[in-house]
């Protein structure tokens, strides 16, 4: 018996010494048997349930895979505007997904239609949900220009269905991404049998009260659809072990969101197509190869490669021989995509990104997935020990321009800032709000030692970013009370509510088509030349694993 045991051990050692296996058969080679305990995984009797068949994240609707890597963020060309806000820094970006095109009018109208159906504006408690999501169509107006046709038609007329939506502020863009996450995950759960067929239409049709929230489903699935999810469960309900999907099921998609500035710039440069040294070092001027905006290839030679303003009074070229085929925005996919398959990463409309604006990129702190704007939150736990679900209560916020937006929708989870319980003795973060970390907070100001608590106005005038503090409130009758900041001591427009937007637009000259250029605008403002597209993080491997051999494995 002892000799037999030694033989088995030696056999395992010989096998492990090669490069074709990672464990001996005696330890259990089945993927449904734990290598830690030898217990069964996904046993019908119960126990640990896990998706052992998961291969890799699938590409969600509308997205294109962008393999991560290193690149030079910023530019080394002449800074004509003398902003000095895009000094070159070396950055590494994790793999992610990005929308193939900008979000279009018809995509946004689907969002508005859903809100109007599920949260009828005629219901007083829901009125501002729909109104707060509406684009500002008045952005087309010009005091010395006739643009009423766009004001009245651009958003809703079928002629503009596949044109990028504009008049959207940063807050509205992020809320659209959150809504999109929930709708896509409803489709995924229905496809995998966790929801009944066409369950996603029940809320919109009024057959059930409430709606679906991804975070609520993951934390308190019984609360979804206002507690009526039992009547909407699919074939998976027959298996008592897998009644609800979990993170470990591999079915729930990561959230749609705005891309970070680093991700957007990396995707726009699209260095994967051309492995030239100059491109890698940040010397690629446009999303396409070359230093010119016109097509140099035999087919289409001389055509403009993007929709932008070519000169004073020249938005589309001469009639009958148009340079770029558009005078305002153009239909998406009107121009060739870059080497990643992304359309209009230069021109058409500029695009919101997630970052809070600062003139300096602090690469000394982070050169990996750089992003300024982190506000860490956690789920609010009730007295019953479960997460709080906001049933019919809707939290609204009045933006400085008077626009009211819903900060949550009924059925979502209540979130609160992290506190000392999460930050105590941590070295990687110490507070919930990190938007001003190392740049703009009191500790990084030039006159930190001269701050005075006695005179708030004097103190504000000495801060690095002492932007105007406009505020708006509503009285008991619902009338807006606007308080405009008339201070003469303000020295900047930069604060923690100012966001970056990237890329040139139909209103911009070619200078702004450079992916490295960066501009900023208050997150509550909207224009006729800024739109957005969504992104999604990739979980798992850096690259697509299909037809690839894992590192360390020997190919026979």
N, C-alpha and C positions, 0 to 999 in steps of 0.2 A: 504493500500500500504506500509506503514511504517512497519507494523507488518510482512508482507511478506518478506520485505528486511532483517529484523532482522533474520527471520527464515532461509533464505538462508545463511547468514553469519555464524550463529551458526552451520548449517549443514556442512559448509565447515570446521569449526574449529574442529568438532567432527571427521570428516574424516581425517583431517590432523593430529589429535592427535594419530591416529593409525599408523601402520607401513606398510600398504598395498598400500597407494597412496601417491603421492607427491603434488597433486593440486586438486582442486574441479572441477567438470565438467563445471561449469559456466565460468571458465577462458579459456576453450578451450583445450581439451585433445588430439586433433589431432596433429600428428607429423608435419603436413603440415600447421599448424597455429602457428604463433609466440607467445611464452609466454611473450614476451616483449611488443609487440604492438597489438597483435590480428590480424595482417595482414596475408594474405595467403602467404605461401612459395611455390615456384614453380608453381605459377599461370600461366595459359595459356596467360593471358593478359600481362604478363611481371612481373617486380618487382624483388624481391630477389630470386635468384636461388641457391639451395644448395642441396647436396646429403643427404637427411634425411634417406635413406635406408642403409647407410654405416654401416657395421657390424664391420669389423676389417681388418687390412692389410693382404692381401693374401701373401703366400710365393712365391717369384719370382723364375724364373728358376734357378736351380742349387743350391739353398740355403737350409739351415736347420735352424729352429728357435732355438735360444738360450735365455732362460729366464734369465733375469738379477738377480743380487743379490750381496751379500757381500762376499768377500774372502780375503785371505792374498796374496798380490802380492809380489813376491820375495821369497827367500828361507831362511831356518834356518839351513840347513845342512852345512857341511864343505865346504869352498870355496877353492877348490884345486888350482885354477889358481890365487888366491889372487887378483882378480879384485875388490872385494868389491863394486860392482856396482848393487847389487840386494838385498839390505837390506830390510827385510820384512816390508811392510806397509799395513794397512787395507784400502781396496778400495771397492767402490760400483760401479757396472756396470749396465747401463740400458740395457733392453732387445734389442737384435739385431739379425740379420741373418748372417750366414756365409756359404761360399761355402762348399759343402759336401766333395770335393776333391780339390787338387791343380788345377790350370788352366793347361790344358793339351796341347800337341802339336797341336792336331786337333782343339781345341778351338781357339788357337792363330792363326792358319793358316786361319781360317774363317775370323778373323780380318784382316789379311794381304790381303786376297783375296778381301775383301770389299774395302780396301784402294786402291788397284791396279785397281779395276774396276771404282770406283768413281773419283779417282784422279790419272789418268794414269801417270806413271813415265816418259813416253816419252815426256810429256808436261813439259817444263823447269820450269814453276812456281810451279809444283806439285812434281818434282823429289824427293825432300828431304822428302816429307811426307811419302812415302813408304820406302825409304832407312832408314829413322830415326827410323822406327818401327821394322826393321828387327832385330832378335836376333843375338847376336855375337856367331856364331858357332865355332869360333876359340878358345873359352874357353876350348875346349876339348884337345887342343894340350899340350903336355908335352915334354920338351926338351930331356928327357930320357925315353920316353914311346911311344908306338905305339898306337895312338888313332885316326888315320885318318878315320877309319870307322865311328866313332861317329861324327866327324867333317863333313863328307859328307852326313850322313844318318839320324842322330838322330832327326832333326827337321821335315823332310818331309816324310820319309819312313813310309808306313802304319804299319810296325812292331812296330813303336814307337808312334802310334797315341794317345794311351791313357796313355802315360808316361808324367810326369810333364814337362812343358816347362822350359828350363834353358837358360842362356846367356841373360837374361833380366835384365836391370838395373831398379832402382826404378822409374825413370822418365817414362820409357816405360810402367811399370806396372800400374802407375796411369792413363796414357793415354788410355790404354786398358780398364780400368774400366769406364772411361768417355764414350768411344765409346759403351761399352756394355749397359750403361744406356740408351742411345738414341735408340739402336736397340730394347731393351725390351719394352720401352715405345711406340715405333711404333706398336708393336704387341698388346699392351693393347688398344691403341686408335683404331686400326683396329677392334679388337674384340668387342669394345663397340660402333662401328658405327661412330666414329669421323673421321676415314680415310676409304677410299674405300678398298675393298678386294684386297689383294696383292699390295697395294700401296707401301709397304716397299721394293718391288723388283724393282720399277720403276727407282729409282736413280741408283741402281747397274747395271741395264740393259741399262742405258743411255737414257731412255724414257723421263726423265725430268732432267733438270739441277739442280745442288745443291742437298742438302740432308736434313735430319731431325735433328734438335737440340732441346733437351728438354727445355732448358732455353729460346731459341729463340721462341719456340712455346708458352711458358707461358707468355712471355713478348710482343712479336709481332708475333702472329700466322700467320698473312698475309705474313710474310717474309720467311716462311719455304718453302723448295724446290725451293729456288730462286724466291719466289713470285708466284709459280704455284700451291699452295695448293688448290685453288678453284676447280681445275680439279681432285683433289684426295680426296675430302671429301666424307664421307659415308652417311648412311641413316640419321644421326643426322642433316644433312644440311636441311632436310625437316622441322625441328623444328627451326624456326628462333631464338628462345631464346637460344638454346644450339648448336649453330654452331660450337663453339670450346670448348674443355675441359679446365677446370681451376683447380687450386689446390682444390677448394671447390667441384669439381666433384668427387674427390676420386679415379680417374682413374690413374693419373700420379703416378708412383712409385718413392720413394726416390732413390737417386743416389747409384749406385754401387761405391765402394771405397775400398782402402786398410783398413784392420782392424787396430785399434790402438793397441799398445803393450799390454795395459791392457785387451782389448777385446780378443786378441789372447791368452794370457796366461790364462785368465778365461775359455775360451772355451776349451783349451787344457787340463786343469786340470779336467774339467767335474765332479765337485763335486756333481752334482745333483744325480748321480747314487748311491753314497755311502755317507750316512749322518754320517760319522764317525768324531768324534771331531778332531782327528789329521789331517784329510784331510782338514777340514774347516780352521784349523790354519796354513795351508801352509806346512804340512809335507807329502803331497802326492808326491812321487818322480817322477812318470811317468803318462802319460795320462790314463793308466790302473791301476787296483788295484794291490798292491804288490810292493815289493822292488827289483824284478828281471826282466830281459828282456826276460826270457823264459816262455812259457806257462806251468802253473801248473795244468791245468784241465786235466781230463781223456782223452778227445779227443784232439789229437794234443799235448800231453804232451812233453815238451822239445823243441818245435819249438820256434824260435825267434818271438817276437811280433812286430818287426819293422825292417826296412832295415838300417843297420848302419855298420860301420867298427868294427869288433870284436877283431882285434889285428893286429900287424904289418904284412902286406902282406896278411891279411885275410879279404876279402870283401864279401865273400859269402859262406864260408865253403868248405868242401871237396866235390869233384865231385861225384855225385851219392848219396850224403847224405848231401845236402845243408842245412846250418843252417837257411838262410833267403830267399833263392830262388832268389837272385839277386846279380850281381856283381857291376853294376852301379846303376842307378835309377831303380825302379820297376814300373810296371803298377799300376795305381791308383786302390784302393780297393783290393789290394793283401793281405792286413792284416785286422784284425778285426777293426771296428770303436770303438771309445770311447763311453762312455755312452750317449753322445749327438748325436751320429750318424755321427761323423766327422772322416774322414779317414786320416791317415798319419800325425797326429799332433805331431808325433815323428818319426824321420828318413825320408828316401827317399830323400827329399830336405829340406833344411832350407827355411824360407819364409820371404820376405820383410813385414814389417809393416809400418804404416804411420809415426811413431814418429821420431823426431830429437833426436839423441843420446846425453845423458848427463849421467855421472856416478852416479848421485844422483837423486832419485825421490823425488820431493818436495811436500810431502803429507801435509805439514803445510798449503800450499795454497789451494790445491785441493785434496779431497779424494772421489770425485764423477766424474766418467768418465774421469779419468786422461789422459791427452794427451799433449805432447809438440810438437808444430809445427804449431800453429794457425797463419795464415796470412789472416786477414780480408779484403775482397774485396767488391766492389759494382759495379753495372752496370754503364757504361759510358752513359751519356745522351747527345744527339746531340742538335743542335740549334733548331730543330723542336720539342723539348721536349720529343722525343721518344728515346728508347735505341738504341745504335749504333750496327748495325749488320755488321760483317766483311764479306763482299761479297767474292771477289776473293783474297783479301789480306791475306797472310799467314805470321804470325810472327814466325821466326825461332830463335833458340838459339844454339850456338856452345858450347858444353860441354867441360870441361877442357881436355878431351882425344881426342878432335877433332871431335867427332860425332855430326852431325847436326840433331836436332829434331824440329818438328813443335810444337809450343806452342799453336796453335789454328788451327782449321779446318775452311774452308770457310763456312759461314752461322751461325757461332757461335756469341755469344754476346761479345762485348769488355768489359773487366773488368779492373777496376782501383783500387788502394789502397784507403781505407777509409781515410778521412781527418778530420780536426778539426770540420767540420760540424756534424760528427757522434761521435767524441770523447770528445767534450767540456763538462766539468763538469761531465763526467761519472766517476764512481768509479770502474766499473768492467773491463774496458780496456781503455788505453790511446793512443794506436798507432796501426797501421796496422800489423806490423811484431812483433810477440810475441815469436819467437823461442828461443831467449836468455833471456827471462824474469826471473829475479832473479838467473840466473846462466850463466855467460859468458858475460853479458853486462857490460859496463863500471862501472856501479854503484855497481856491486857485485864483482868486482875484488879486490884482496888483496892490490894492489898498486894503487888504484884509485887516491889517493891524489898525487902521484908521476908522473902522466901522463904528458907528455910534447908534445905540439903541434909543437915544433920546429923540432924535429927529429922523423919522422914517423917510421923509423926502430927501434929506441930506444923505442918508445911508444909501438909498436907491441910486442917487446920482454918482456914487463912487463904485458901484458894482460893474463888473466886466460887461454884463449883458443887462443893462437897465432899460429894457424896451418899454413902450407905452403900455399902460394897464387900463385898457378899455373894459367896461363891464356893462351888462344889461340885466335888468330884473323885470319882473312883472308884479304889478300891484294886485290888490284883492279883486279888482274888476277885470284883470287880465290885460291891462294896458302896459305896453312896453315902457320902461324907464331906462333910457340910455345914458350912460355916464362916460363921456368922452374924456380921455386924458389930455389935459391942456398944459401939462408941465413943459417947461422950457429946458429941463435938465436931461431929457432923454437923448441918448447918443447912438442908439442902434434899434433895429427892428427885430433883432434875434432874441428869441426866448425858447422855452421848452415846448411851445405849441407851433413852432415854425418847422415845416417839413420840406424835404428835398424833392425836387422833381428833375427828371433827366431827359435828355434827348431834345432835338430840335422839333419844330412844328411847322405847320403851313404858314405861320406868321413870321417865322425866324429865318435869318440869313444862314448861309452854309456853315458859318463859324460854329453854330450851336449843334450841328449834326455830329460833332466829335463826341463819342460816348463818354469821354472823361469830363466833359463840361457839366457843371452842377449849378443849379439855381435853387432858390427857396421862396416859399410863400406861406402865409399863415394857413393852418390846417382847416380853417373854416371858410376859406375863400375858394371861389370857382371862377374859371375863365372859359372862353370859347376855343382855347388851344391846348388845354391840359386834359388828358384822359388817364386811363390806367389799364394795367393787365395784372393778372393774378399769378402767383407762384405757389409751389408746394415743396416741402422738404422731402428728400429721399431718405428712407430708412433702410439700413442694411449696407450692402456692398457699395463701393465707390462707382463701379462700372456695371454695366449689364452683364450678368453671369452666364447668359445663354452661350453655349458652345465654348465656354472657357474652362480651363483646367485649374482647380484650386492650387495655390502656391504650395510647394512641398510635396505634391503628388507626382508620381512617376507616370508618364504616358506610355502605354504599351503599343 
